[in-house]
Amino acid sequence: MSRIVFRGANLLDGEGPARPETTVIVENERILRVSDQAVEARDSDRLIELAGRTLMPGLISSHFHSTYDGITLMPQPLGLEHPPGYMMLLAANNARRALECGFTSVISAGAISDDIDAQLKLAIDNGVVPGPRLMAGSRGFDTTGGYTDTASGWWQLANPGAARFCDGPDGFRKGVREELARGAEIIKLFASGGHGVADAVTASPISEPEVRAAAETAHQRGFKVRAHCAWRHTLLECVGAGVDVIDHGDGMDTECLDAMLEAGTFLVPGLYFVKKLLEDTGNFMGATPAQTESVRAEFENAQRMLPVAQKAGLPICVGDDYGVMNLPHGSYAEELEFYVEDVGIAPLEVIRWATRNGAELMGRADELGTVAEGKLADLLVVDGDPSHDIAVLQHSEAFHAILKGGEFVKDVL
C-alpha cells in the first residue's frame, strides 16, 4: 500500500499549540513520521500539499447514546419504542453520522437491551457498516423503584429497554458480569437523579455498597464503570467506591474535585444539554418553577467549577445526550463552542478534551488521541484553525478529509 504524505500542515497534535509547516507520513493504518521539515515523497506516495490547512487527531465523544432519536424527558419504556431491528438501524445511522462529523471514536454512555452497542461494534469492526471506533456500553444499572424505574404505571414495564434493575451488592455483581459477558466494555450506573430532569427525588437510588460491588466486579475483568451523578454527596460516594467516570457532576465542589484528582476520575460534564433545556423550558414537562430554578442553580455551579477543575488538571472529556429533544445527533461540535464561549475554556484545552483525554478514557492513549509516530492514523484535515476558531468544527464543508486507521472516510483533497 502506498504511503500518504501530508506536507505543509498546520498541525494540532492534541498536545500543544499549532505547529505550522509540518509533514506527517501515514503508512498503512499508522503514522510513520511527524517532521518539522519538508520530506521528499516517493514516486509511489500520495503527496497531499495542505498549504496551511489544519491536520489534527480524530475527535472522540466520551458520552454517546447510539439509539437516541428525539427522546423526551417524559417517563417511557426507553429502548422499546421500536422493534430491535429498527433500533439497530437507528444506531448504525447515528454511528455513521458521528464519523462523518469527524468523531472517529465514541464511548457509550449507556445502551439498550438486545446488546445493541456490542453488536454494532462488531458490525463496524468487520466493515459491515461505517462508523467510529466504539467502546460498547451496558444498559444503565438502577435499583427497584430507582431513578429510571417507570413501573408505577399500570403497564408495570419498569423501563427494561434501557435499564437493568438489580438490588443488593450480589445482584449488581451478577448483573455486571452478565452485561460484560454479552459484550459491554463500560458499565453505566444511574447513581443520582438531577441534571436537567424535573424530579423531586433526593435520595441516591443506588447504595454505596452496590456501587462498590459494581466497580469491583468490572475492574476485576479489566473494564470501567461510569455513573450518571449530578449530586455532590453521591459524587463523593461514587468516587470513593471506585467509579472511573462521573457523568455531569453538576453539584461538584472543591471537596469533590480533590477526591476526583486523587482517584484519577474522569469527568464528562455534558452541560450543553442543560443549557439548551433552560433556553426552552417548554421541554421541561411537569417541572415546577422551583425545580427549574434548582436545575439552573446546578448548571451555574457547574459553569463556575469547570474552569477550576480544568486548571487543577482534572481529566475532562466531551460528549452529551445527543438524540434528546433539541440536541440532535450531528450537532456534536456545538458543545465544543459552548465550553469556549459560555464556560471560558481555551479552545486548545477543549480540543484536548475531545482528543487526548478521550483516548485516555478509552484506555487507548498509546494508539489514539494525538498525532504522533506509531499511533493509528485517525486524522482530520480542516480548512481553518480550530485552536483559534473552534466553531469551524461544526461545518461539514470545512472537513477536507477524515481518516480512520489510514483509510479515507472523506476525501475532497
C-alpha positions as CSV (number, residue, x, y, z in Angstrom):
1,M,0.0,0.0,0.0
2,S,1.4,3.4,-0.9
3,R,2.1,6.0,1.8
4,I,0.2,9.2,2.3
5,V,2.4,12.3,2.8
6,F,0.7,15.4,4.2
7,R,3.0,18.3,3.7
8,G,2.6,21.9,4.8
9,A,0.2,21.1,7.6
10,N,-0.8,23.3,10.4
11,L,-0.5,20.5,12.9
12,L,-2.7,20.4,16.0
13,D,-1.3,17.2,17.6
14,G,-3.7,17.0,20.6
15,E,-1.0,18.1,23.0
16,G,0.5,21.5,22.3
17,P,-0.1,24.6,20.2
18,A,-0.4,24.5,16.4
19,R,2.8,23.7,14.5
20,P,2.9,25.2,11.0
21,E,4.7,23.7,8.1
22,T,4.7,20.2,9.4
23,T,4.9,16.9,7.5
24,V,3.0,13.8,8.5
25,I,3.5,10.5,6.8
26,V,1.0,7.7,7.0
27,E,1.8,4.1,6.1
28,N,-0.9,1.5,6.2
29,E,-3.0,2.2,9.3
30,R,-0.4,4.1,11.3
31,I,1.5,7.4,11.5
32,L,5.0,6.7,10.3
33,R,6.6,10.1,10.7
34,V,6.0,13.6,12.1
35,S,8.6,16.1,11.0
36,D,9.0,19.9,11.1
37,Q,11.0,19.5,7.9
38,A,9.6,19.1,4.4
39,V,10.1,15.5,3.4
40,E,10.6,14.3,-0.2
41,A,7.8,12.0,-1.4
42,R,8.5,8.7,-3.2
43,D,7.1,8.1,-6.6
44,S,4.6,5.6,-5.1
45,D,3.4,8.0,-2.4
46,R,0.3,10.1,-2.5
47,L,1.5,13.6,-1.8
48,I,-1.0,16.0,-0.4
49,E,0.0,19.6,-0.1
50,L,-2.1,21.0,2.7
51,A,-1.0,24.6,2.2
52,G,-1.7,25.6,5.9
53,R,-4.8,23.6,6.4
54,T,-5.1,22.0,9.9
55,L,-4.2,18.4,10.4
56,M,-5.5,17.1,13.8
57,P,-6.5,13.9,15.6
58,G,-9.9,12.4,15.0
59,L,-12.4,13.7,17.7
60,I,-13.7,11.4,20.5
61,S,-17.1,11.6,22.0
62,S,-17.0,10.2,25.5
63,H,-20.8,10.2,26.0
64,F,-22.7,8.6,23.2
65,H,-26.1,7.1,23.0
66,S,-26.3,5.2,19.7
67,T,-30.1,4.7,19.6
68,Y,-31.4,8.0,20.9
69,D,-33.6,9.8,18.4
70,G,-36.0,12.6,19.6
71,I,-36.1,11.3,23.2
72,T,-38.1,13.4,25.6
73,L,-38.0,13.7,29.4
74,M,-41.4,12.0,29.8
75,P,-41.2,8.6,31.5
76,Q,-41.4,6.0,28.9
77,P,-40.2,2.5,28.1
78,L,-36.9,3.8,26.6
79,G,-35.4,1.5,24.1
80,L,-38.7,-0.3,23.4
81,E,-40.3,2.5,21.3
82,H,-39.4,0.5,18.2
83,P,-38.5,-3.2,17.4
84,P,-34.9,-4.2,17.9
85,G,-34.1,-4.3,14.2
86,Y,-35.4,-0.7,13.8
87,M,-33.3,0.4,16.9
88,M,-30.2,-1.1,15.3
89,L,-30.8,0.8,12.1
90,L,-31.1,4.0,14.2
91,A,-27.8,3.1,16.0
92,A,-26.0,2.4,12.7
93,N,-27.3,5.7,11.2
94,N,-26.1,7.7,14.3
95,A,-22.7,6.0,14.2
96,R,-22.2,6.9,10.6
97,R,-23.3,10.5,11.3
98,A,-20.7,10.7,14.1
99,L,-17.9,9.5,11.8
100,E,-18.9,11.9,9.1
101,C,-18.7,14.8,11.7
102,G,-15.1,13.9,12.4
103,F,-15.7,11.7,15.5
104,T,-13.6,8.7,14.8
105,S,-14.2,7.2,18.2
106,V,-17.2,7.2,20.6
107,I,-17.6,5.8,24.1
108,S,-21.1,4.6,25.0
109,A,-22.9,6.3,27.9
110,G,-25.5,3.5,28.1
111,A,-27.1,1.2,25.6
112,I,-30.4,-0.6,25.4
113,S,-31.4,-4.3,25.5
114,D,-30.5,-6.8,22.8
115,D,-26.8,-5.8,23.2
116,I,-27.2,-3.1,20.5
117,D,-23.8,-1.5,21.2
118,A,-21.9,-4.7,21.3
119,Q,-23.5,-5.9,18.0
120,L,-23.0,-2.5,16.3
121,K,-19.3,-2.5,17.4
122,L,-18.9,-5.9,15.7
123,A,-20.6,-4.8,12.5
124,I,-18.3,-1.7,12.4
125,D,-15.2,-3.6,13.1
126,N,-16.0,-6.1,10.4
127,G,-16.7,-3.4,7.8
128,V,-20.4,-4.2,7.5
129,V,-21.4,-0.6,8.3
130,P,-19.4,2.5,8.5
131,G,-18.8,4.0,12.0
132,P,-16.3,5.2,14.5
133,R,-14.4,3.0,16.9
134,L,-17.0,2.2,19.5
135,M,-16.5,1.4,23.2
136,A,-19.7,-0.6,23.8
137,G,-21.9,0.2,26.8
138,S,-24.2,-1.7,29.1
139,R,-27.8,-0.9,29.9
140,G,-28.0,1.6,32.7
141,F,-28.0,-0.1,36.1
142,D,-30.6,1.1,38.7
143,T,-32.5,-0.4,41.6
144,T,-36.1,-1.3,42.0
145,G,-38.0,2.0,42.5
146,G,-35.0,4.0,41.5
147,Y,-34.4,7.0,39.2
148,T,-35.2,5.2,35.9
149,D,-37.9,2.8,37.2
150,T,-41.2,3.6,35.5
151,A,-43.1,0.7,37.0
152,S,-45.6,2.9,38.7
153,G,-47.9,2.9,35.6
154,W,-50.5,0.2,35.2
155,W,-48.3,-1.5,32.5
156,Q,-45.5,-2.2,35.0
157,L,-42.8,-2.1,32.3
158,A,-40.1,-0.7,34.6
159,N,-38.1,0.6,31.6
160,P,-36.4,-2.7,30.7
161,G,-35.3,-1.5,27.3
162,A,-32.6,0.9,28.6
163,A,-32.2,-0.1,32.3
164,R,-31.2,-3.1,34.2
165,F,-32.6,-3.3,37.7
166,C,-30.6,-5.0,40.4
167,D,-30.8,-5.0,44.2
168,G,-28.0,-5.6,46.7
169,P,-24.3,-6.0,46.1
170,D,-24.7,-9.6,44.9
171,G,-27.4,-8.5,42.4
172,F,-25.1,-5.9,41.0
173,R,-22.1,-8.3,40.7
174,K,-24.2,-10.8,38.8
175,G,-25.7,-8.1,36.5
176,V,-22.3,-6.6,35.7
177,R,-20.9,-10.0,34.9
178,E,-23.7,-10.7,32.6
179,E,-23.5,-7.4,30.7
180,L,-19.8,-7.8,30.3
181,A,-20.2,-11.4,29.0
182,R,-22.6,-10.1,26.3
183,G,-20.1,-7.5,25.0
184,A,-20.3,-4.4,27.1
185,E,-17.0,-2.7,27.7
186,I,-18.1,0.1,30.1
187,I,-20.8,-0.2,32.8
188,K,-23.3,2.6,33.3
189,L,-24.9,3.3,36.7
190,F,-27.7,5.7,37.5
191,A,-26.3,6.8,40.8
192,S,-28.4,10.0,41.2
193,G,-31.3,12.0,39.7
194,G,-30.8,15.5,38.5
195,H,-29.0,17.0,35.5
196,G,-31.9,18.7,33.8
197,V,-34.6,16.2,34.9
198,A,-37.5,17.6,36.9
199,D,-37.5,15.1,39.7
200,A,-38.2,15.6,43.4
201,V,-36.2,12.5,44.4
202,T,-33.2,13.4,46.5
203,A,-32.1,10.0,47.9
204,S,-29.4,8.1,46.0
205,P,-31.2,5.3,44.2
206,I,-28.1,3.0,44.4
207,S,-26.4,2.4,47.7
208,E,-22.6,2.8,48.2
209,P,-22.1,-0.9,48.7
210,E,-24.0,-1.6,45.5
211,V,-21.8,1.0,43.6
212,R,-18.7,-0.5,45.1
213,A,-19.7,-4.1,44.1
214,A,-20.3,-3.0,40.5
215,A,-17.0,-1.2,40.3
216,E,-15.0,-4.0,41.8
217,T,-16.6,-6.6,39.5
218,A,-15.9,-4.5,36.4
219,H,-12.3,-3.8,37.4
220,Q,-11.6,-7.4,38.2
221,R,-12.3,-8.1,34.5
222,G,-10.5,-5.1,33.2
223,F,-13.4,-2.8,32.4
224,K,-14.6,0.6,33.5
225,V,-17.7,2.0,35.3
226,R,-19.3,5.3,34.7
227,A,-22.1,6.9,36.7
228,H,-24.8,9.4,35.9
229,C,-24.2,11.5,39.0
230,A,-25.3,15.1,39.4
231,W,-25.4,15.5,43.2
232,R,-22.5,16.4,45.5
233,H,-22.9,13.7,48.1
234,T,-23.5,10.9,45.6
235,L,-20.5,12.1,43.6
236,L,-18.3,11.6,46.7
237,E,-19.7,8.2,47.3
238,C,-19.1,7.1,43.7
239,V,-15.5,8.3,43.6
240,G,-14.8,6.6,46.9
241,A,-16.4,3.4,45.6
242,G,-14.1,3.3,42.6
243,V,-16.3,4.7,39.8
244,D,-14.0,5.7,36.9
245,V,-16.2,8.3,35.1
246,I,-18.5,10.8,36.5
247,D,-21.2,12.0,34.0
248,H,-22.4,15.5,34.7
249,G,-21.2,16.3,38.3
250,D,-23.4,19.4,38.4
251,G,-23.0,19.7,42.2
252,M,-19.3,19.4,42.2
253,D,-17.4,21.5,44.7
254,T,-13.7,21.7,45.7
255,E,-14.0,18.7,48.0
256,C,-15.4,16.6,45.1
257,L,-12.6,18.0,42.9
258,D,-9.9,17.0,45.3
259,A,-11.4,13.5,45.6
260,M,-11.6,13.1,41.9
261,L,-8.0,14.3,41.4
262,E,-6.7,11.9,44.0
263,A,-8.6,8.9,42.4
264,G,-7.9,9.8,38.8
265,T,-11.6,10.0,38.0
266,F,-12.7,11.4,34.6
267,L,-15.4,14.0,34.3
268,V,-17.8,14.2,31.3
269,P,-19.9,17.2,32.1
270,G,-22.5,17.0,29.3
271,L,-23.5,20.5,30.2
272,Y,-24.6,21.7,26.8
273,F,-27.9,19.7,27.0
274,V,-28.9,21.6,30.2
275,K,-28.1,25.0,28.6
276,K,-30.4,24.1,25.7
277,L,-33.1,22.8,28.1
278,L,-33.1,26.0,30.1
279,E,-33.4,28.1,26.9
280,D,-36.5,26.1,26.1
281,T,-38.3,25.5,29.3
282,G,-41.3,24.2,27.3
283,N,-39.4,21.0,27.1
284,F,-39.3,20.8,30.9
285,M,-42.6,18.9,31.1
286,G,-44.2,18.9,34.5
287,A,-41.4,21.0,36.1
288,T,-42.4,23.4,38.8
289,P,-40.7,26.8,38.9
290,A,-38.8,25.6,42.0
291,Q,-37.5,22.6,40.1
292,T,-36.5,24.7,37.1
293,E,-34.6,27.0,39.4
294,S,-32.9,24.1,41.1
295,V,-31.6,22.9,37.7
296,R,-30.5,26.4,36.8
297,A,-28.5,26.6,40.1
298,E,-26.8,23.3,39.4
299,F,-26.0,24.5,35.8
300,E,-24.5,27.7,37.1
301,N,-22.4,25.9,39.7
302,A,-21.1,23.5,37.0
303,Q,-20.2,26.5,34.8
304,R,-18.2,28.0,37.7
305,M,-16.4,24.8,38.6
306,L,-15.3,23.6,35.2
307,P,-12.6,26.2,34.8
308,V,-11.4,25.4,38.3
309,A,-11.3,21.7,37.5
310,Q,-9.5,22.4,34.2
311,K,-6.8,24.5,35.9
312,A,-6.4,21.8,38.6
313,G,-5.7,19.2,36.0
314,L,-8.8,17.1,36.2
315,P,-9.2,14.9,33.1
316,I,-12.3,16.2,31.3
317,C,-13.9,14.8,28.2
318,V,-16.6,15.9,25.8
319,G,-19.9,14.2,24.8
320,D,-23.5,14.8,25.6
321,D,-27.0,13.3,25.4
322,Y,-27.4,13.7,21.6
323,G,-30.6,12.4,20.3
324,V,-32.6,14.1,23.1
325,M,-35.2,16.6,22.2
326,N,-33.5,19.7,20.8
327,L,-30.0,18.2,20.8
328,P,-29.9,16.1,17.6
329,H,-27.2,13.7,16.5
330,G,-24.8,15.5,14.2
331,S,-24.7,18.7,16.3
332,Y,-21.8,17.4,18.4
333,A,-19.3,20.2,17.8
334,E,-21.7,22.9,19.1
335,E,-20.8,21.6,22.5
336,L,-17.2,22.4,22.0
337,E,-18.0,26.0,21.1
338,F,-20.2,26.2,24.2
339,Y,-17.3,25.3,26.5
340,V,-15.2,28.0,24.9
341,E,-17.8,30.8,24.7
342,D,-20.0,30.2,27.7
343,V,-17.7,28.5,30.1
344,G,-14.4,30.3,29.3
345,I,-12.2,27.3,28.5
346,A,-9.4,28.0,25.9
347,P,-10.1,26.3,22.5
348,L,-6.8,24.3,22.7
349,E,-7.9,22.8,26.0
350,V,-11.3,21.8,24.7
351,I,-9.6,20.2,21.7
352,R,-7.5,18.2,24.2
353,W,-10.7,17.1,26.0
354,A,-12.0,15.9,22.6
355,T,-8.9,14.1,21.6
356,R,-6.2,13.2,24.1
357,N,-8.4,12.9,27.1
358,G,-11.0,10.8,25.3
359,A,-8.3,8.4,24.2
360,E,-7.1,8.1,27.8
361,L,-10.6,7.3,29.0
362,M,-10.8,4.6,26.3
363,G,-7.6,3.1,27.7
364,R,-6.0,3.6,24.2
365,A,-3.8,6.6,24.7
366,D,-0.9,4.6,23.3
367,E,-2.8,4.4,19.9
368,L,-5.3,7.3,19.7
369,G,-5.9,10.9,20.7
370,T,-2.7,12.6,19.4
371,V,-0.8,12.8,16.2
372,A,2.5,11.0,17.0
373,E,4.7,8.4,15.3
374,G,3.4,4.9,15.7
375,K,-0.2,5.8,16.5
376,L,-3.2,4.9,14.5
377,A,-3.9,7.4,11.7
378,D,-7.3,8.7,12.8
379,L,-6.9,12.1,11.3
380,L,-8.9,15.2,10.2
381,V,-7.9,17.8,7.6
382,V,-9.8,21.0,8.4
383,D,-10.0,24.3,6.5
384,G,-9.3,26.7,9.3
385,D,-7.6,26.5,12.7
386,P,-9.9,25.2,15.5
387,S,-7.4,26.4,18.1
388,H,-8.4,29.9,17.2
389,D,-12.0,29.3,16.0
390,I,-13.4,26.1,17.4
391,A,-16.7,26.7,15.7
392,V,-15.2,25.6,12.4
393,L,-15.6,22.0,13.5
394,Q,-19.4,22.4,13.2
395,H,-19.3,22.8,9.4
396,S,-19.1,19.7,7.3
397,E,-17.7,21.6,4.4
398,A,-14.6,22.5,6.5
399,F,-13.6,18.9,6.6
400,H,-11.5,18.2,3.6
401,A,-10.5,14.7,4.8
402,I,-11.5,12.3,7.5
403,L,-9.3,9.2,8.0
404,K,-9.8,6.2,10.3
405,G,-6.9,3.8,10.5
406,G,-5.2,5.4,7.5
407,E,-8.3,4.9,5.3
408,F,-10.2,7.9,3.9
409,V,-13.8,8.2,5.1
410,K,-14.0,11.5,3.4
411,D,-11.6,12.8,0.7
412,V,-12.1,16.1,-1.1
413,L,-8.4,17.0,-1.2
